[in-house]
Amino acid sequence: MWPHDPDEFLPSHIEPDGADHGDAWYFVFQRGELIVKSVQGVPEPTTADDFRWFDMETSSKHFLGHYGDRPCFALSADGQLTEGFQTTALRGLLGRTSASLFYLAGRAQQVIEWHETHQFCGRCGIPMEDHPNDRAKQCPKCRLINYPRLSPSIIVLVTRGEEMLLARNIGWPNGMYSTLAGFVEAGESIEQTVHREVFEEVGIRVSNLEYFGSQSWPFPNSLMLGFHAEYAGGDIVCQADEIADAQWFTPDNLPQTPPRTAISGWLIEEFMRRRRQD
């Protein structure tokens, strides 16, 4: 099972009375990075009480819902931090905090990004207004509605017997490998995307696609749909402008791979678990 209980978080865009109290979690982003404090070495979001000590100006604030009994907010702000707090790129949370907190931080970042990039109507150009009922922007003139954007994408672990095909993107550090991924194009089914992306990135064909699960991936606004697929033919030919290297690996000679917080790590771990059972 994916290591996240969806019942832990109850989303809402309507802030109830009294929600913004001192224990509320504030997911504060400053110039695209999340402000965190370290609790026994583990990054945690700030609270409303913490934020009151910051010399910062808030440009936008959004109620996200409740994590258990704790209200959660997304904020965009700029200014001076208090000692003991620091900023980190959202990717820096991977493997360092719980899956639930990573998802919440990702949700907060996506809501802020949507708010900041939908200030004006894309059809007639006048300022947008908040929708009265939904988390959405609505044009008061032409009535265009913009909801937070989601970009569906696939991520797939290709296997050949006991081997796994892992690749390294041209922008990644040396030694880091992961599963193949790519965005769905207009007019495609998810399955068509898997076949196209694998062939484009590494030049091989796949078969026996098996869907496993999904993950919200806020870089910047993806919904990752995870698959296992079996090798069906071809030789590895890396896409020159995207893939630096791709190789077949066995469980006993794996390179550095993403943590299980990322769906790529989950796909790899699930494949190895099945091989152990077999």
The 8 nearest C-alpha neighbors of each residue, nearest first, counted from 0:
[[1, 2, 3, 212, 265, 269, 211, 4],
 [0, 2, 3, 265, 212, 4, 262, 213],
 [3, 1, 0, 4, 98, 260, 99, 259],
 [2, 4, 1, 99, 5, 98, 7, 0],
 [3, 5, 6, 7, 2, 99, 8, 1],
 [6, 4, 7, 8, 3, 9, 99, 2],
 [5, 7, 4, 8, 9, 67, 66, 3],
 [8, 6, 5, 67, 66, 4, 9, 99],
 [9, 7, 66, 6, 65, 5, 67, 10],
 [8, 10, 65, 64, 66, 11, 6, 7],
 [11, 9, 64, 63, 8, 65, 12, 66],
 [12, 10, 64, 13, 63, 9, 62, 14],
 [11, 13, 62, 63, 134, 14, 64, 10],
 [14, 12, 11, 15, 62, 64, 63, 132],
 [13, 15, 62, 12, 18, 16, 11, 64],
 [16, 14, 18, 17, 13, 19, 62, 64],
 [17, 15, 18, 14, 19, 13, 20, 70],
 [16, 18, 19, 15, 20, 14, 70, 21],
 [19, 17, 16, 20, 15, 70, 14, 23],
 [18, 20, 17, 23, 21, 70, 47, 16],
 [21, 19, 23, 18, 22, 17, 47, 48],
 [20, 22, 48, 47, 23, 46, 19, 49],
 [23, 21, 46, 20, 47, 24, 48, 69],
 [24, 22, 70, 46, 47, 21, 20, 69],
 [25, 23, 46, 71, 45, 72, 70, 44],
 [24, 26, 72, 46, 45, 27, 73, 47],
 [27, 25, 73, 44, 72, 74, 104, 24],
 [26, 28, 74, 34, 25, 33, 75, 73],
 [29, 27, 33, 75, 32, 31, 34, 74],
 [28, 30, 32, 76, 31, 77, 75, 33],
 [29, 31, 32, 28, 77, 76, 75, 33],
 [30, 32, 29, 28, 33, 88, 108, 75],
 [33, 31, 88, 28, 87, 29, 86, 30],
 [32, 34, 28, 86, 87, 27, 88, 35],
 [35, 33, 86, 85, 27, 28, 87, 32],
 [36, 34, 44, 43, 85, 84, 42, 45],
 [35, 37, 84, 43, 42, 83, 44, 45],
 [36, 38, 42, 40, 41, 43, 39, 35],
 [37, 39, 41, 40, 42, 36, 43, 35],
 [40, 38, 41, 37, 42, 36, 43, 96],
 [39, 41, 37, 38, 42, 95, 36, 43],
 [40, 42, 38, 37, 39, 96, 95, 43],
 [43, 41, 37, 36, 35, 96, 38, 40],
 [42, 44, 35, 36, 37, 41, 45, 38],
 [45, 43, 35, 26, 25, 24, 36, 46],
 [44, 46, 25, 49, 35, 24, 36, 43],
 [47, 45, 24, 49, 25, 48, 23, 22],
 [46, 48, 21, 50, 49, 23, 25, 22],
 [47, 49, 21, 46, 51, 50, 22, 52],
 [50, 48, 46, 47, 51, 52, 45, 53],
 [49, 51, 47, 53, 52, 48, 46, 45],
 [50, 52, 48, 49, 53, 47, 54, 55],
 [53, 51, 50, 49, 54, 81, 48, 80],
 [54, 52, 50, 80, 55, 51, 81, 79],
 [53, 55, 79, 78, 52, 80, 56, 81],
 [56, 54, 78, 77, 53, 79, 76, 57],
 [55, 57, 76, 77, 78, 58, 54, 75],
 [58, 56, 76, 59, 75, 55, 77, 74],
 [57, 59, 76, 75, 56, 60, 74, 77],
 [60, 58, 75, 74, 57, 61, 76, 111],
 [59, 61, 74, 73, 75, 72, 62, 58],
 [62, 60, 73, 72, 63, 74, 59, 12],
 [61, 63, 72, 12, 14, 64, 71, 73],
 [64, 62, 72, 71, 11, 12, 10, 61],
 [65, 63, 10, 11, 9, 71, 70, 62],
 [66, 64, 70, 9, 69, 8, 67, 71],
 [67, 65, 8, 69, 7, 68, 70, 9],
 [66, 68, 7, 69, 65, 8, 9, 70],
 [67, 69, 66, 65, 70, 8, 23, 7],
 [68, 70, 66, 65, 67, 23, 71, 24],
 [71, 69, 65, 23, 18, 64, 24, 66],
 [70, 72, 24, 63, 64, 65, 23, 25],
 [71, 73, 62, 25, 63, 61, 26, 24],
 [74, 72, 26, 107, 61, 60, 25, 27],
 [75, 73, 60, 27, 59, 26, 28, 76],
 [74, 76, 28, 59, 58, 27, 57, 29],
 [77, 75, 57, 56, 29, 58, 55, 74],
 [78, 76, 55, 29, 56, 57, 79, 75],
 [77, 79, 55, 54, 56, 80, 76, 53],
 [78, 80, 54, 55, 53, 81, 77, 56],
 [81, 79, 53, 84, 82, 54, 78, 85],
 [80, 82, 53, 84, 83, 52, 79, 54],
 [81, 83, 84, 80, 85, 53, 79, 36],
 [84, 82, 81, 36, 85, 37, 80, 35],
 [85, 83, 36, 82, 35, 81, 80, 34],
 [86, 84, 34, 35, 36, 87, 83, 80],
 [87, 85, 34, 33, 32, 35, 88, 84],
 [88, 86, 32, 33, 91, 89, 34, 85],
 [87, 89, 32, 91, 90, 33, 86, 31],
 [88, 90, 91, 92, 87, 33, 32, 105],
 [91, 89, 92, 88, 93, 87, 218, 101],
 [90, 92, 89, 88, 93, 87, 95, 94],
 [93, 91, 95, 90, 89, 96, 94, 101],
 [94, 92, 95, 91, 90, 260, 96, 258],
 [93, 95, 258, 96, 260, 92, 259, 97],
 [96, 94, 92, 93, 41, 42, 97, 91],
 [95, 97, 94, 92, 41, 42, 98, 100],
 [98, 96, 99, 100, 101, 95, 94, 260],
 [97, 99, 101, 100, 260, 102, 3, 96],
 [100, 98, 102, 97, 101, 3, 103, 4],
 [101, 99, 103, 102, 97, 98, 104, 96],
 [100, 102, 98, 104, 99, 103, 105, 97],
 [103, 101, 105, 99, 100, 104, 106, 98],
 [104, 102, 106, 100, 105, 101, 107, 99],
 [103, 105, 107, 101, 106, 102, 100, 108],
 [106, 104, 102, 108, 217, 103, 107, 101],
 [105, 107, 103, 109, 104, 108, 102, 110],
 [106, 108, 73, 104, 110, 105, 109, 103],
 [107, 109, 105, 111, 106, 110, 112, 104],
 [108, 110, 112, 106, 111, 107, 113, 220],
 [111, 109, 113, 107, 112, 108, 114, 106],
 [110, 112, 114, 108, 113, 109, 115, 107],
 [113, 111, 109, 115, 114, 110, 108, 116],
 [114, 112, 110, 116, 111, 147, 115, 109],
 [115, 113, 111, 112, 117, 116, 110, 118],
 [114, 116, 112, 113, 117, 118, 111, 59],
 [117, 115, 113, 114, 118, 112, 119, 111],
 [118, 116, 119, 114, 115, 113, 120, 136],
 [117, 119, 127, 126, 116, 115, 114, 120],
 [120, 118, 126, 127, 125, 117, 124, 121],
 [119, 121, 124, 122, 125, 123, 127, 138],
 [120, 122, 124, 123, 119, 117, 143, 125],
 [121, 123, 120, 124, 143, 141, 125, 119],
 [124, 122, 120, 125, 121, 141, 140, 119],
 [125, 123, 120, 119, 121, 122, 126, 127],
 [124, 126, 119, 120, 123, 127, 138, 140],
 [127, 125, 119, 118, 120, 124, 128, 138],
 [126, 128, 138, 119, 118, 137, 120, 136],
 [129, 127, 137, 136, 138, 130, 126, 139],
 [128, 130, 136, 137, 135, 131, 127, 134],
 [129, 131, 135, 136, 137, 132, 133, 128],
 [132, 130, 133, 129, 134, 135, 137, 128],
 [133, 131, 130, 134, 135, 13, 129, 12],
 [134, 132, 135, 130, 131, 12, 129, 146],
 [135, 133, 12, 130, 146, 132, 136, 129],
 [134, 136, 146, 130, 133, 145, 129, 137],
 [135, 137, 129, 145, 130, 128, 144, 127],
 [138, 136, 144, 128, 130, 127, 143, 142],
 [137, 139, 142, 127, 143, 140, 141, 120],
 [140, 138, 142, 137, 141, 127, 128, 143],
 [139, 141, 138, 142, 125, 123, 143, 137],
 [140, 142, 143, 138, 139, 123, 122, 120],
 [143, 141, 138, 139, 140, 137, 144, 120],
 [142, 144, 138, 141, 137, 145, 120, 122],
 [145, 143, 137, 136, 142, 138, 146, 135],
 [146, 144, 136, 135, 137, 147, 143, 117],
 [147, 145, 135, 148, 136, 144, 134, 113],
 [148, 146, 113, 110, 149, 145, 135, 109],
 [147, 149, 146, 220, 150, 113, 145, 109],
 [148, 150, 220, 221, 151, 222, 147, 146],
 [149, 151, 221, 220, 222, 152, 148, 182],
 [152, 150, 222, 221, 183, 182, 223, 149],
 [153, 151, 182, 223, 183, 181, 222, 224],
 [154, 152, 224, 180, 223, 181, 225, 182],
 [153, 155, 180, 225, 179, 224, 226, 223],
 [156, 154, 226, 179, 227, 225, 178, 157],
 [155, 157, 227, 178, 228, 158, 226, 266],
 [156, 158, 228, 164, 229, 163, 227, 230],
 [159, 157, 163, 229, 162, 230, 164, 160],
 [160, 158, 162, 230, 161, 229, 163, 157],
 [159, 161, 162, 158, 163, 229, 230, 249],
 [162, 160, 159, 249, 163, 158, 274, 250],
 [161, 163, 249, 159, 248, 160, 158, 247],
 [164, 162, 158, 248, 247, 157, 165, 249],
 [163, 165, 247, 157, 246, 158, 248, 162],
 [166, 164, 177, 178, 245, 176, 246, 163],
 [167, 165, 245, 176, 177, 244, 178, 246],
 [166, 168, 176, 244, 243, 242, 175, 245],
 [167, 169, 242, 170, 171, 243, 241, 166],
 [168, 170, 243, 242, 241, 171, 167, 240],
 [169, 171, 168, 172, 241, 167, 243, 242],
 [172, 170, 168, 169, 173, 167, 175, 176],
 [173, 171, 175, 174, 170, 169, 167, 168],
 [172, 174, 175, 171, 167, 176, 170, 169],
 [173, 175, 255, 172, 254, 176, 167, 171],
 [174, 176, 255, 173, 256, 172, 167, 171],
 [177, 175, 167, 166, 256, 165, 255, 174],
 [178, 176, 165, 166, 256, 167, 263, 257],
 [177, 179, 165, 156, 263, 155, 166, 180],
 [180, 178, 155, 154, 177, 156, 166, 197],
 [181, 179, 154, 153, 155, 178, 196, 152],
 [180, 182, 152, 153, 196, 154, 183, 179],
 [181, 183, 152, 151, 184, 153, 150, 180],
 [184, 182, 152, 192, 151, 187, 181, 185],
 [183, 185, 187, 186, 182, 192, 188, 152],
 [184, 186, 187, 183, 188, 182, 192, 151],
 [185, 187, 184, 188, 183, 191, 189, 192],
 [188, 186, 185, 184, 191, 192, 189, 183],
 [187, 189, 191, 190, 192, 186, 183, 184],
 [188, 190, 192, 191, 187, 193, 183, 153],
 [191, 189, 193, 192, 188, 194, 208, 187],
 [192, 190, 188, 194, 193, 189, 187, 195],
 [191, 193, 195, 189, 190, 194, 183, 196],
 [194, 192, 190, 196, 191, 195, 197, 153],
 [193, 195, 191, 192, 197, 196, 198, 205],
 [196, 194, 192, 198, 193, 197, 199, 191],
 [195, 197, 199, 193, 198, 194, 192, 200],
 [198, 196, 200, 194, 199, 195, 201, 193],
 [197, 199, 202, 203, 195, 196, 201, 200],
 [200, 198, 196, 197, 202, 201, 195, 238],
 [199, 201, 238, 197, 198, 237, 196, 202],
 [202, 200, 237, 236, 235, 198, 203, 197],
 [203, 201, 198, 236, 235, 199, 200, 234],
 [204, 202, 233, 198, 201, 232, 234, 235],
 [203, 205, 231, 232, 198, 233, 230, 194],
 [206, 204, 231, 230, 229, 228, 194, 203],
 [205, 207, 229, 208, 231, 228, 230, 204],
 [208, 206, 228, 229, 209, 205, 227, 230],
 [207, 209, 228, 206, 227, 226, 210, 229],
 [210, 208, 227, 226, 228, 207, 211, 225],
 [209, 211, 226, 225, 212, 227, 208, 224],
 [212, 210, 226, 225, 209, 213, 227, 224],
 [211, 213, 225, 224, 210, 214, 226, 1],
 [212, 214, 224, 223, 225, 222, 215, 211],
 [215, 213, 223, 222, 216, 262, 224, 212],
 [214, 216, 222, 221, 223, 217, 213, 102],
 [215, 217, 221, 218, 222, 214, 220, 223],
 [216, 218, 219, 220, 105, 221, 109, 215],
 [219, 217, 220, 216, 221, 105, 109, 90],
 [218, 220, 217, 221, 109, 216, 112, 108],
 [221, 219, 217, 149, 218, 150, 109, 216],
 [222, 220, 150, 216, 151, 149, 217, 223],
 [221, 223, 215, 151, 216, 214, 150, 152],
 [222, 224, 152, 214, 213, 153, 221, 215],
 [225, 223, 213, 153, 154, 212, 152, 222],
 [224, 226, 154, 212, 211, 213, 155, 153],
 [227, 225, 210, 155, 209, 211, 154, 228],
 [226, 228, 156, 209, 155, 208, 157, 210],
 [229, 227, 208, 157, 207, 206, 205, 156],
 [230, 228, 158, 206, 205, 157, 207, 159],
 [229, 231, 205, 159, 158, 232, 157, 204],
 [232, 230, 205, 204, 206, 229, 233, 203],
 [233, 231, 204, 203, 230, 205, 234, 202],
 [232, 234, 203, 204, 202, 235, 231, 230],
 [235, 233, 203, 236, 202, 232, 201, 204],
 [234, 236, 201, 202, 203, 237, 233, 245],
 [235, 237, 201, 202, 234, 238, 200, 203],
 [238, 236, 201, 242, 200, 239, 235, 244],
 [239, 237, 200, 242, 241, 240, 201, 199],
 [238, 240, 241, 237, 242, 243, 200, 236],
 [239, 241, 238, 242, 169, 243, 237, 168],
 [240, 242, 169, 238, 239, 168, 243, 200],
 [243, 241, 168, 238, 169, 237, 244, 167],
 [242, 244, 169, 168, 167, 241, 237, 245],
 [245, 243, 167, 166, 242, 237, 246, 168],
 [244, 246, 166, 165, 167, 237, 164, 243],
 [247, 245, 164, 165, 248, 166, 244, 235],
 [246, 248, 164, 163, 162, 165, 249, 245],
 [249, 247, 163, 162, 253, 252, 246, 164],
 [248, 250, 162, 251, 252, 161, 163, 253],
 [249, 251, 252, 253, 248, 271, 162, 161],
 [250, 252, 249, 253, 248, 254, 162, 271],
 [253, 251, 249, 250, 248, 254, 247, 255],
 [252, 254, 250, 248, 251, 249, 255, 256],
 [255, 253, 256, 174, 176, 252, 175, 248],
 [254, 256, 175, 174, 176, 253, 257, 177],
 [255, 257, 176, 177, 175, 254, 258, 264],
 [258, 256, 264, 261, 263, 177, 259, 255],
 [259, 257, 264, 260, 94, 261, 256, 93],
 [258, 260, 264, 265, 261, 262, 257, 94],
 [259, 261, 258, 98, 94, 93, 262, 264],
 [262, 260, 259, 263, 264, 258, 257, 265],
 [261, 263, 265, 264, 266, 214, 259, 260],
 [264, 262, 266, 265, 261, 178, 267, 177],
 [265, 263, 259, 258, 257, 267, 262, 261],
 [264, 266, 262, 259, 268, 263, 267, 269],
 [267, 265, 263, 269, 264, 268, 262, 270],
 [268, 266, 264, 270, 265, 269, 263, 271],
 [267, 269, 265, 271, 270, 266, 272, 264],
 [270, 268, 272, 266, 271, 267, 265, 273],
 [269, 271, 273, 267, 272, 268, 266, 274],
 [272, 270, 274, 268, 273, 269, 275, 267],
 [273, 271, 269, 275, 270, 274, 268, 276],
 [272, 274, 276, 270, 275, 271, 277, 269],
 [273, 275, 271, 277, 276, 272, 270, 161],
 [274, 276, 272, 273, 277, 271, 270, 269],
 [275, 277, 273, 274, 272, 271, 270, 269],
 [276, 274, 275, 273, 272, 271, 270, 161]]
